[in-house]
Amino acid sequence: MKVLGIGNAIVDVICKVDDSFITQNNLTKSTMKLFFDESEFKNLLTNVKIEKTVSGGSVANSIVGLSQLGNKVGFIGKVSDDEFGSKYEEGLKKENVEYFYSKKKEKLPTGTCLILVTPDSERTMCTFLGTAGKINENDVSSDAIKKGEIIFLEGYLWDEGEPKKAFDKAISSANKVAMSLSDLFCVDRHKPHFLNLVKNKIDITFSNEQEITSLIEAKNFDEVVNFSKQLNKLVIITRGEKGAVAIKGDEFVESNVQKNLKIVDLTGAGDLFAAGFLHGYINRLSTKQCLEKGTEMSSRVIQQFGARL
């Protein structure tokens, strides 16, 4: 197996809304808000028209992208034995992803992410993690991890307590570790822990410019580049309209964005970028080709609705 993803098993519920819906519900556009109250989340869900549902979660989206590119991949993520849990498992299997998790009835339901797409194509996410956020070390198979050339983790999954133990077990059993910082919200919430992971435990870090700037409290992008060079590990940074860069030691490689795209929905752009880059990496392409494959995949996904090609 080339890549094993470990992440939040979340059913994505995609809806189109106006900007007024974002304002009325006290949401901040283009960010992810975690809901801890199930009834509050369900109330939000009743006020939208659902376009479609997908077996999502950030790393799961990347893993499906890798599968679609012809790579042998697997995924570990916690669901409950409920309707959404069954849909989740079926959705991954349909995409030829091996699912290394046996679902059982949990106290909390399967995790759900409401993706609100505004007319400007920005997406605002409301997530009720449900049982996904309760992943523990017993849910993570060391045997499955050892079978993978690379494990790919997401910052969204990290939390104090049980998820941290699951992370530690996965990292200690892995051949090579890649991780996405996921979201500015995650970085700001877990800054010292993420910094420790990036410096000491992760071989390949995926981040956008905002996330890594916040992580190291940099004043400008030059500071980000210097920090990344000193790490001497592979750091991949997406920069929106400025394209993407990959840094390892003194190697600094840039790739431009594709122009004149008809952007429909930015959901999954970062996830599919990571899929494209990792596809190049495990198939021994040059760093420049890896960046270009990532850019190609993210460019394709933003011209359609949802995070799947």
N, C-alpha and C positions, 0 to 999 in steps of 0.2 A: 504493500500500500504506500502510495506516494505521500499523501497528506491526510492527517487525522485532525478534524476540527473539534474543538471543545468549546461550547458556548451556550448561551441562553436559547432554549428551544421555545420559540415564540411564534404564535400564529399571527401573521400580519393581516390586519383588516384595513383595506385601503379605501379612503373616501375623499371626494372632492368637496371643499368648503370655500366660503368667501372669507375675506379678511376679518369681517365683523364677527364671525364665529370664534376666531382666535382671540379677539379682544374681549368678547363677552364672557369667555370661559377662563379669563386671566392666564392665557398661555403666552409664551414668548416664541415668536415665529422662528423657525429653523433650529429649534433646540428639542431636546428630549426631556419630558417631565415624567418622573416616576410617581405612580399612584400607589398608595399603601392601603387605601380604603376601597374594598371591592364594590360597595354599593355606589360610591361616588363615580367610580370608573364605569360601572354599568349604566348609570344615569347619562353619562356623556355618550355612551354607545347607542342609547335609544334615540338620541337627537340627530343622528347622521344617517345618510343613505349609503349603504355599503356597495362599493364597486366590485371588489373581489377579495377573496381570502387566499393566503399563500403560507406554506410552511416556511417561516422566516427566522429572524435572528441574524445578526450581522455576519458571524462566521459561517453559519449555515448557508447564507447567500453566496459567500465566497466558495464554499465547498461544492455547491451545486454548479457554480461557474466552472470550477476545475473539472468536474465530472463531464460537463458539456464540451469541454476541450479535449476529452478523451483520456483523462487521468483516472487512475484507480484511487478512490478516496473513501473516507468514512467520517462518521460524526457521533459525538456523545453529547447528549443534552437531556435534561430531566423533564418528563411530561407526566401527567396523571392519566389513569385509565378512564378517560371520559371522551366525549365526542370530538373535541378539539385535539386531544392526545392521539386518537386513532387517525384523524385527518393528517396530523403532523407526520406521523410515521409513514403513512401511505404516500404522502407528498414527496418525502425524501426517497423512498424506495423506487418511485416512478422515475426519479432522476438518476437512478443507478448509484445512489449513495448507500454504503453499508451503514446500518444504524446499530451502534453498539450500546443499546440500552433496553432493558426489559421493563416496560411500564407496569405500574400497579396503582391501585386506588390510593390517592394521597389526600391529605387534609385540604390542601389548596388546589384549585383547578389549574389546568394547563395555562401557561402564560400567554398573554395577548398584547399586541401593540397596535394601537389605533394610529394609522398614518394619515394625517390631514394634509391634503395637497391643495394649496391656494392657487389662484389664477396665474401667479408669476412663476409657477412650477416648484416653489420652495415647499419643503415638507416639514411639518411639525409633528413630533411623535409623542403620544401619550401611552405609557407602558404600565401594565399591571403584570408584574413578573410571575405572580402565582407560584406554582411549585418550581418553576425554572430557576428562581433565585435561591432555592433551598438545596442546590446540588452539594453533595458531600463526597468525601474520599471513597466511600463505598460504591458510589455511582460511576467512578472512573476506573476502568479496567487497565491495569498495568500491562497486561498481555497485548491488548489492542494498541496501547501507546508505543510499545517496543516494536510493533510491526510497522509503524509509520516511519518514513524517512524524516518527516517534519511534523510536529504538532503545531496547530495554529489556534491561539487563544484570543479572547476578546476582553478588553477592559470592562465592558458592560457586566461581565460575569463576576469580576473580582469584588469581594466584600469581606469584611472582618468575619471571623468564625469559620463556619463550615466551608463556604466557597474558597476561602484562603487555603484551607487544608487540601481541598480538591486540586487547586492550582499547584501547591507545593508537591503533591504526589505526582501530578502529571509532569511537572518540570523535572523532577528527580528521575523519572523513568524514561524520559525522552532522549532521542538521538540528537535532535536539533529543535530549537524552540523559536517560533515566530509569534508576535503578538501585535494586535491593533490597539492603539490607545482609545479608540472608539468615539469619544465625545468630550468636549471641553468640560462638561458637567462632571464626567467621571474623573478627569484629570484633577480638577479643582477639589473634588471630594476626597481623593486618595493620593494626593501629590507625593508625600514622602515614600509611600509604598511603591507607587509606579516608578519613581526615580530610582529606587533600589532595584526593581525588576529590570529596568532598561540598562542600568549600569552593570549589574552583576549576574543576571539570570537569563536574559533574552538574547538570542543570536541575531534575530531580524526584527526590527521595530517598524511598524507602519503608523504614520501619523499625518494629520494635516498641519499646516503652518501654525494655526491658532493653538492647537493642542500642545505641540512641542515647545512653542514660545512660552506658554503658561507653565508647562512642566518645569522648565529650567529658569523661569522668570527672566527671560532674555529681553533686552531693550530693542534689539533689531535682528534681522535674519543672519547677519554676519556672526553674531554670537551663537546662534543655532548651529551654523555650519562648523564653527570652531569646536563647539561641544561635541558634535557628531564625529568630527575627525579624530578627536582625542579618545573617543570610546573605542575606536578601531573595530567596530562591529557594523553590520549593514543597517543603515537607517534610511528609510524611504519616506519622503515628505511630499504630499500633494499640496499645490499652491493655487488652486482655483484656475483663474485665467492665465497665470504665469507658468502653468504646466506642472511638472513634477521633477524632483531630484532624488538621486540615490548617492549616499556617501558611505565610504568605508575607508578608514585611514585617509591617505592622501588622494584616493580616487573620488572624483566629484563628477557625476554624470547628470546631464539635464535632458529633459524631453518636453517638447511644446504640446499644447492642447490642439485638438483638431478644430478647425475653423468652420463657421457657417453651419452649425448644427441646429436642428429644429428641436429645442429642448422642451420636453413634455413634463418630465417628473424627475427630480434629482435623487429619488429614493434608490439606494443601492449603488450609487456612483463609487463610493469608497470601497464597498464590498467587492464589486466587480473589478475595480482597479487592482485590489490585492490578489484576486483570482488570476488575472492576467499576468501580473508580475510573478507570482509563485509558479504559474505554469512555465514561464520562461526559465525561472531559476532551477526547477527540478528537471527540466529538459536541457540544462546546460547551455542556455543561450547567453549572449553577452549582456552586461548590465543595461546597456542602451536598448537592446532588443526587449529585455524584460520590461523596462519602463514603457516602451512603445506598445507592447502587448497589453499592459495595464491600461494605458490611455485609450487604446482601441476598444477594449471591453467596456470601460466606463462611458465612452462616447456612445457606444451602441445602446447601453441600458437607459441613458437619460433621454433618449429619443422615443421612449415608449413608457407605458404606464406600469409601475411596479418594479421590483428588484430582480426579476428573472428574465433571461433572454429566451 
